[in-house]
Amino acid sequence: MAEMEVKQGGHKKGPGVKKSKKQSTRVDLTPMVDLGFLLITFFIFTTTMAQPTSMNLNMPKDTDKPDENTKVKESGSLTLMLGKGNVIYYYYGSDPATMQTTGYKDVRNIILEKKKKTPAEDFFVIIKPDKDATYKNAVNILDEMNINDVSRYAMVDPTADEYNKIQLTEQAAGVK
Amino acid sequence: MARAKIKRGSTNVDMTAMCDVAFLLLTFFILAAKFKPSEAIEVVTPASVSNKHAPQKDYFNVTISKDNKVFIDMDDAMKGDVLDELGKERNIQFSDADKKAFQLATFVGVPLNQLSSFLKLTPEQLGKMTLPGIPYDSTNNQVLAWITAAVQANQGKVANFLIKGDNASKYTTFKSVIDAFKKNEIFKYNLVTNAEDVPQGSELYKKNMMSPAKSE
Protein backbone atom coordinates (compact mmCIF):
# COMPACT_ATOMS: atom_id res chain seq x y z
CA MET A 1 0.00 0.00 0.00
CA ALA A 2 2.66 2.42 1.01
CA GLU A 3 4.94 1.48 -1.80
CA MET A 4 4.79 2.51 -5.35
CA GLU A 5 5.83 0.40 -8.19
CA VAL A 6 8.77 1.86 -9.90
CA LYS A 7 9.51 0.64 -13.33
CA GLN A 8 13.02 -0.48 -13.79
CA GLY A 9 14.86 -0.06 -17.00
CA GLY A 10 13.15 1.79 -19.72
CA HIS A 11 15.06 4.49 -21.46
CA LYS A 12 18.81 4.27 -21.56
CA LYS A 13 20.96 7.09 -20.43
CA GLY A 14 23.99 8.30 -22.22
CA PRO A 15 27.44 6.95 -21.39
CA GLY A 16 28.50 9.82 -19.16
CA VAL A 17 25.35 9.89 -17.07
CA LYS A 18 25.60 8.16 -13.73
CA LYS A 19 22.81 5.84 -12.95
CA SER A 20 21.06 7.28 -9.89
CA LYS A 21 20.11 4.69 -7.32
CA LYS A 22 16.38 4.30 -6.97
CA GLN A 23 15.35 5.03 -3.38
CA SER A 24 12.72 2.89 -1.84
CA THR A 25 9.44 4.65 -1.21
CA ARG A 26 8.61 2.32 1.61
CA VAL A 27 7.79 4.24 4.81
CA ASP A 28 8.38 2.80 8.21
CA LEU A 29 4.90 2.71 9.73
CA THR A 30 5.92 1.48 13.17
CA PRO A 31 5.70 4.88 14.92
CA MET A 32 2.34 5.49 13.33
CA VAL A 33 1.02 2.20 14.67
CA ASP A 34 2.40 3.10 18.07
CA LEU A 35 0.61 6.41 17.96
CA GLY A 36 -2.62 4.74 16.87
CA PHE A 37 -2.65 2.31 19.74
CA LEU A 38 -1.61 4.99 22.19
CA LEU A 39 -4.63 7.03 21.18
CA ILE A 40 -6.91 4.01 21.47
CA THR A 41 -5.64 3.30 24.97
CA PHE A 42 -6.05 6.93 25.91
CA PHE A 43 -9.63 7.14 24.68
CA ILE A 44 -10.64 3.90 26.34
CA PHE A 45 -9.26 5.03 29.67
CA THR A 46 -10.68 8.51 29.60
CA THR A 47 -14.21 7.39 28.70
CA THR A 48 -14.52 5.16 31.74
CA MET A 49 -12.96 7.70 34.10
CA ALA A 50 -15.43 10.46 33.29
CA GLN A 51 -18.21 9.08 35.47
CA PRO A 52 -19.11 11.55 38.16
CA THR A 53 -19.02 10.44 41.75
CA SER A 54 -21.60 11.26 44.33
CA MET A 55 -21.49 12.08 47.97
CA ASN A 56 -24.18 10.71 50.20
CA LEU A 57 -26.01 13.15 52.39
CA ASN A 58 -28.53 12.14 54.99
CA MET A 59 -30.58 14.84 56.62
CA PRO A 60 -32.55 14.40 59.82
CA LYS A 61 -36.26 14.91 59.96
CA ASP A 62 -37.25 18.36 61.13
CA THR A 63 -38.95 18.31 64.47
CA ASP A 64 -40.50 20.94 66.68
CA LYS A 65 -40.43 18.87 69.82
CA PRO A 66 -37.51 20.00 71.95
CA ASP A 67 -36.90 16.57 73.47
CA GLU A 68 -36.38 15.05 70.04
CA ASN A 69 -33.64 17.48 69.16
CA THR A 70 -30.06 16.34 69.31
CA LYS A 71 -28.35 17.37 72.50
CA VAL A 72 -24.85 18.69 72.16
CA LYS A 73 -22.40 19.09 74.99
CA GLU A 74 -21.06 22.61 75.11
CA SER A 75 -17.55 21.49 75.90
CA GLY A 76 -17.39 19.26 72.86
CA SER A 77 -18.92 21.46 70.23
CA LEU A 78 -17.24 23.34 67.44
CA THR A 79 -19.31 25.73 65.37
CA LEU A 80 -18.21 26.56 61.86
CA MET A 81 -19.98 29.40 60.13
CA LEU A 82 -19.47 29.69 56.41
CA GLY A 83 -19.38 33.27 55.25
CA LYS A 84 -18.89 35.28 52.12
CA GLY A 85 -15.70 35.01 50.10
CA ASN A 86 -14.64 31.52 51.25
CA VAL A 87 -14.11 32.56 54.85
CA ILE A 88 -14.99 30.43 57.85
CA TYR A 89 -15.83 31.85 61.27
CA TYR A 90 -15.55 29.41 64.12
CA TYR A 91 -16.00 29.27 67.85
CA TYR A 92 -15.95 26.65 70.55
CA GLY A 93 -18.84 26.00 72.89
CA SER A 94 -21.83 28.30 72.78
CA ASP A 95 -20.36 31.78 72.88
CA PRO A 96 -20.31 33.44 69.44
CA ALA A 97 -18.38 36.37 70.92
CA THR A 98 -15.19 34.33 70.82
CA MET A 99 -15.53 33.93 67.07
CA GLN A 100 -12.34 33.54 65.09
CA THR A 101 -11.67 33.64 61.38
CA THR A 102 -10.10 31.03 59.17
CA GLY A 103 -10.14 29.67 55.63
CA TYR A 104 -10.88 26.35 53.98
CA LYS A 105 -7.25 25.28 53.98
CA ASP A 106 -6.68 25.73 57.69
CA VAL A 107 -10.01 24.47 58.92
CA ARG A 108 -8.77 20.89 58.90
CA ASN A 109 -6.23 21.59 61.64
CA ILE A 110 -8.84 23.32 63.75
CA ILE A 111 -11.20 20.37 63.47
CA LEU A 112 -8.43 17.88 64.21
CA GLU A 113 -7.17 19.83 67.21
CA LYS A 114 -10.62 20.00 68.73
CA LYS A 115 -11.15 16.34 67.96
CA LYS A 116 -8.01 15.37 69.82
CA LYS A 117 -8.90 17.46 72.83
CA THR A 118 -12.45 16.17 73.30
CA PRO A 119 -13.75 12.70 74.10
CA ALA A 120 -15.10 11.06 70.97
CA GLU A 121 -18.67 10.81 72.23
CA ASP A 122 -18.83 14.54 73.03
CA PHE A 123 -17.32 15.87 69.86
CA PHE A 124 -19.85 17.58 67.66
CA VAL A 125 -19.43 19.93 64.74
CA ILE A 126 -22.17 22.42 63.96
CA ILE A 127 -22.07 23.78 60.45
CA LYS A 128 -23.86 27.03 59.84
CA PRO A 129 -23.70 28.23 56.26
CA ASP A 130 -25.01 31.79 56.04
CA LYS A 131 -26.87 33.42 53.15
CA ASP A 132 -23.72 34.32 51.28
CA ALA A 133 -22.05 30.93 51.41
CA THR A 134 -21.89 29.04 48.14
CA TYR A 135 -22.86 25.46 47.46
CA LYS A 136 -19.20 24.69 46.97
CA ASN A 137 -18.47 25.87 50.50
CA ALA A 138 -21.14 23.58 51.89
CA VAL A 139 -19.90 20.56 49.94
CA ASN A 140 -16.30 21.30 50.88
CA ILE A 141 -17.07 21.43 54.57
CA LEU A 142 -19.13 18.24 54.39
CA ASP A 143 -16.21 16.66 52.60
CA GLU A 144 -13.95 17.89 55.36
CA MET A 145 -16.13 15.98 57.82
CA ASN A 146 -15.51 12.85 55.78
CA ILE A 147 -11.80 13.48 55.53
CA ASN A 148 -11.40 14.05 59.24
CA ASP A 149 -13.69 11.18 60.11
CA VAL A 150 -16.10 13.31 62.11
CA SER A 151 -19.10 11.12 62.78
CA ARG A 152 -21.35 13.66 64.46
CA TYR A 153 -22.15 16.88 62.70
CA ALA A 154 -25.20 18.93 61.84
CA MET A 155 -26.04 21.61 59.36
CA VAL A 156 -28.23 24.41 60.66
CA ASP A 157 -28.90 28.06 59.92
CA PRO A 158 -27.02 30.69 61.88
CA THR A 159 -29.02 32.66 64.43
CA ALA A 160 -29.78 36.31 63.75
CA ASP A 161 -27.14 37.36 66.26
CA GLU A 162 -24.51 35.25 64.62
CA TYR A 163 -25.45 36.49 61.19
CA ASN A 164 -25.17 40.09 62.35
CA LYS A 165 -21.81 39.40 63.84
CA ILE A 166 -20.60 37.85 60.60
CA GLN A 167 -21.90 40.86 58.71
CA LEU A 168 -20.03 43.24 61.00
CA THR A 169 -16.84 41.25 60.78
CA GLU A 170 -17.11 41.12 57.02
CA GLN A 171 -17.62 44.86 56.84
CA ALA A 172 -14.66 45.50 59.09
CA ALA A 173 -12.48 43.16 57.03
CA GLY A 174 -13.79 44.62 53.80
CA VAL A 175 -14.97 41.32 52.34
CA LYS A 176 -17.11 42.00 49.33
CA MET B 1 31.03 -27.75 -4.80
CA ALA B 2 27.89 -25.95 -5.48
CA ARG B 3 25.98 -24.99 -2.41
CA ALA B 4 22.37 -24.15 -2.37
CA LYS B 5 22.05 -20.48 -1.74
CA ILE B 6 19.62 -19.68 1.03
CA LYS B 7 17.82 -16.54 0.29
CA ARG B 8 17.84 -14.19 3.25
CA GLY B 9 14.33 -13.04 3.98
CA SER B 10 13.93 -9.46 5.00
CA THR B 11 13.11 -8.90 8.68
CA ASN B 12 11.08 -5.87 7.81
CA VAL B 13 7.46 -6.50 8.52
CA ASP B 14 4.94 -4.61 6.57
CA MET B 15 3.34 -2.32 9.12
CA THR B 16 0.65 -1.06 6.81
CA ALA B 17 -1.91 -3.64 7.83
CA MET B 18 -1.29 -3.13 11.51
CA CYS B 19 -1.54 0.59 11.06
CA ASP B 20 -4.85 0.15 9.32
CA VAL B 21 -6.20 -1.95 12.15
CA ALA B 22 -5.04 0.51 14.78
CA PHE B 23 -6.70 3.44 13.14
CA LEU B 24 -9.82 1.48 12.33
CA LEU B 25 -10.16 0.66 16.03
CA LEU B 26 -9.45 4.24 16.96
CA THR B 27 -12.15 5.52 14.62
CA PHE B 28 -14.55 2.90 15.90
CA PHE B 29 -14.05 3.81 19.53
CA ILE B 30 -14.33 7.50 18.92
CA LEU B 31 -17.53 7.12 16.95
CA ALA B 32 -19.04 4.45 19.18
CA ALA B 33 -18.35 6.37 22.39
CA LYS B 34 -21.55 7.75 23.77
CA PHE B 35 -21.30 11.46 23.56
CA LYS B 36 -22.24 13.37 26.61
CA PRO B 37 -25.68 14.71 25.84
CA SER B 38 -25.04 18.35 25.17
CA GLU B 39 -26.12 20.01 28.33
CA ALA B 40 -28.08 23.16 28.01
CA ILE B 41 -27.16 23.95 31.57
CA GLU B 42 -23.50 24.21 32.30
CA VAL B 43 -22.64 23.05 35.77
CA VAL B 44 -19.22 22.80 37.36
CA THR B 45 -19.57 20.46 40.30
CA PRO B 46 -17.41 20.70 43.41
CA ALA B 47 -14.91 17.96 44.27
CA SER B 48 -15.23 15.45 47.06
CA VAL B 49 -13.25 12.47 48.32
CA SER B 50 -16.23 10.19 47.82
CA ASN B 51 -15.42 7.29 45.53
CA LYS B 52 -18.97 6.13 44.95
CA HIS B 53 -20.22 6.48 41.41
CA ALA B 54 -23.30 8.57 40.91
CA PRO B 55 -26.29 6.33 40.23
CA GLN B 56 -27.31 6.26 36.59
CA LYS B 57 -30.56 4.38 37.07
CA ASP B 58 -33.88 5.42 38.60
CA TYR B 59 -32.58 8.86 39.33
CA PHE B 60 -34.36 12.11 39.92
CA ASN B 61 -31.93 14.92 39.45
CA VAL B 62 -32.18 18.51 40.57
CA THR B 63 -29.63 20.75 38.92
CA ILE B 64 -28.70 24.12 40.37
CA SER B 65 -26.99 26.39 37.87
CA LYS B 66 -24.46 29.04 38.73
CA ASP B 67 -27.10 31.78 38.62
CA ASN B 68 -29.22 29.84 41.13
CA LYS B 69 -31.79 28.57 38.67
CA VAL B 70 -33.20 25.14 39.31
CA PHE B 71 -33.74 22.50 36.65
CA ILE B 72 -35.11 19.01 36.91
CA ASP B 73 -34.51 15.86 34.97
CA MET B 74 -35.22 12.22 35.61
CA ASP B 75 -34.61 8.76 34.34
CA ASP B 76 -36.89 7.81 31.45
CA ALA B 77 -38.14 4.87 33.49
CA MET B 78 -39.34 7.28 36.15
CA LYS B 79 -41.23 9.67 33.92
CA GLY B 80 -44.33 7.48 33.65
CA ASP B 81 -47.29 9.37 35.05
CA VAL B 82 -45.40 12.26 36.52
CA LEU B 83 -47.16 14.74 34.29
CA ASP B 84 -50.58 13.32 35.24
CA GLU B 85 -49.78 13.65 38.91
CA LEU B 86 -48.53 17.15 38.39
CA GLY B 87 -51.69 18.07 36.53
CA LYS B 88 -53.83 16.65 39.31
CA GLU B 89 -51.91 18.57 41.91
CA ARG B 90 -51.97 21.90 40.10
CA ASN B 91 -55.26 21.52 38.19
CA ILE B 92 -53.64 21.74 34.79
CA GLN B 93 -54.74 19.71 31.81
CA PHE B 94 -51.85 18.43 29.76
CA SER B 95 -52.53 17.36 26.19
CA ASP B 96 -51.41 13.99 24.86
CA ALA B 97 -48.86 15.77 22.69
CA ASP B 98 -47.38 17.37 25.80
CA LYS B 99 -47.15 14.01 27.52
CA LYS B 100 -45.42 12.48 24.54
CA ALA B 101 -42.99 15.38 24.34
CA PHE B 102 -42.29 15.09 28.04
CA GLN B 103 -41.20 11.47 27.64
CA LEU B 104 -38.60 12.63 25.14
CA ALA B 105 -37.51 15.77 26.96
CA THR B 106 -34.09 15.60 28.58
CA PHE B 107 -34.89 18.11 31.28
CA VAL B 108 -37.39 20.69 32.46
CA GLY B 109 -36.27 24.25 32.95
CA VAL B 110 -39.30 26.51 32.89
CA PRO B 111 -42.25 27.37 35.14
CA LEU B 112 -45.35 25.24 34.65
CA ASN B 113 -47.26 27.85 32.66
CA GLN B 114 -44.57 27.75 29.96
CA LEU B 115 -44.20 24.00 30.01
CA SER B 116 -46.11 23.12 26.84
CA SER B 117 -44.25 25.67 24.74
CA PHE B 118 -40.97 24.51 26.31
CA LEU B 119 -41.66 20.90 25.38
CA LYS B 120 -42.13 21.88 21.75
CA LEU B 121 -38.64 23.35 21.45
CA THR B 122 -35.97 21.51 19.52
CA PRO B 123 -32.59 20.90 21.14
CA GLU B 124 -31.02 23.54 18.88
CA GLN B 125 -33.49 26.14 20.02
CA LEU B 126 -32.92 25.14 23.62
CA GLY B 127 -29.22 25.75 23.32
CA LYS B 128 -29.78 29.33 22.25
CA MET B 129 -32.34 30.21 24.88
CA THR B 130 -31.76 31.44 28.37
CA LEU B 131 -34.11 29.38 30.45
CA PRO B 132 -35.87 30.90 33.43
CA GLY B 133 -35.57 27.80 35.61
CA ILE B 134 -38.24 26.34 37.84
CA PRO B 135 -39.48 28.68 40.57
CA TYR B 136 -38.80 27.55 44.13
CA ASP B 137 -39.89 30.49 46.24
CA SER B 138 -42.26 29.74 49.09
CA THR B 139 -45.34 31.29 47.44
CA ASN B 140 -45.06 29.22 44.27
CA ASN B 141 -42.79 26.31 44.97
CA GLN B 142 -42.94 24.35 41.73
CA VAL B 143 -39.79 22.39 42.50
CA LEU B 144 -41.72 20.96 45.41
CA ALA B 145 -44.64 20.20 43.08
CA TRP B 146 -42.37 18.31 40.69
CA ILE B 147 -40.80 16.29 43.48
CA THR B 148 -44.19 15.43 44.92
CA ALA B 149 -45.47 14.40 41.49
CA ALA B 150 -42.40 12.24 40.87
CA VAL B 151 -42.73 10.56 44.26
CA GLN B 152 -46.47 9.97 43.77
CA ALA B 153 -45.98 8.53 40.29
CA ASN B 154 -43.20 6.18 41.37
CA GLN B 155 -44.52 4.78 44.58
CA GLY B 156 -42.73 1.72 45.79
CA LYS B 157 -39.77 2.31 43.56
CA VAL B 158 -36.39 2.97 45.06
CA ALA B 159 -35.33 6.23 43.53
CA ASN B 160 -32.01 7.98 43.80
CA PHE B 161 -32.31 11.66 44.46
CA LEU B 162 -29.41 13.50 42.96
CA ILE B 163 -28.53 17.10 43.54
CA LYS B 164 -26.10 18.58 41.10
CA GLY B 165 -25.09 22.04 42.10
CA ASP B 166 -22.67 24.47 40.56
CA ASN B 167 -19.70 25.67 42.56
CA ALA B 168 -20.88 29.24 42.43
CA SER B 169 -24.51 28.63 43.33
CA LYS B 170 -25.71 29.93 46.66
CA TYR B 171 -26.23 27.74 49.67
CA THR B 172 -29.73 29.18 50.12
CA THR B 173 -30.84 27.68 46.80
CA PHE B 174 -29.46 24.32 47.84
CA LYS B 175 -31.31 24.63 51.13
CA SER B 176 -34.60 25.39 49.37
CA VAL B 177 -34.15 22.24 47.30
CA ILE B 178 -33.36 20.19 50.40
CA ASP B 179 -36.42 21.64 52.13
CA ALA B 180 -38.60 20.67 49.17
CA PHE B 181 -37.25 17.11 49.42
CA LYS B 182 -37.76 17.06 53.16
CA LYS B 183 -41.42 17.97 52.76
CA ASN B 184 -41.76 14.74 50.78
CA GLU B 185 -40.13 12.73 53.52
CA ILE B 186 -36.99 12.23 51.52
CA PHE B 187 -33.91 12.53 53.67
CA LYS B 188 -31.29 10.78 51.60
CA TYR B 189 -29.58 12.52 48.73
CA ASN B 190 -26.62 12.04 46.48
CA LEU B 191 -24.64 15.16 45.79
CA VAL B 192 -22.97 14.87 42.41
CA THR B 193 -19.30 15.72 42.71
CA ASN B 194 -16.00 15.23 40.96
CA ALA B 195 -13.70 12.62 42.36
CA GLU B 196 -10.77 13.87 44.37
CA ASP B 197 -7.96 12.03 46.09
CA VAL B 198 -8.08 11.62 49.84
CA PRO B 199 -5.43 13.94 51.28
CA GLN B 200 -2.46 11.92 52.48
CA GLY B 201 -2.09 11.63 56.21
CA SER B 202 -5.65 12.65 56.98
CA GLU B 203 -7.87 10.60 59.26
CA LEU B 204 -9.83 9.11 56.39
CA TYR B 205 -6.60 8.22 54.63
CA LYS B 206 -5.38 6.35 57.67
CA LYS B 207 -8.74 4.65 58.06
CA ASN B 208 -8.67 3.50 54.44
CA MET B 209 -5.15 2.23 54.88
CA MET B 210 -6.16 0.20 57.91
CA SER B 211 -9.11 -1.47 56.25
CA PRO B 212 -9.10 -0.93 52.51
CA ALA B 213 -12.10 -3.18 52.00
CA LYS B 214 -14.25 -1.04 54.24
CA SER B 215 -13.80 2.11 52.24
CA GLU B 216 -16.19 0.95 49.54
Interface residues (C-beta under 8 A of the other chain):
Chain A: M1 A2 R26 D28 L29 T30 M32 V33 G36 F37 L39 I40 F43 I44 T47 A50 Q51 P52 T53 S54 M55 N56 L57 N58 M59 P60 K61 D62 L82 R108 L112 P129 D130 K131 D132 A133 T134 Y135 K136 N137 A138 V139 N140 L142 D143 N146 I147 N148 D149 D157
Chain B: N12 M15 T16 M18 C19 A22 F23 L25 L26 F29 I30 A33 K36 T45 P46 A47 S48 V49 S50 N51 K52 H53 A54 P55 I64 L162 I163 G165 D166 N167 A168 S169 K170 Y171 T172 T173 F174 K175 I178 K182 E185 F187 K188 Y189 N190 L191 V192 T193 N194 A195 E196 V198 P199 S202 E203 L204 Y205 K207
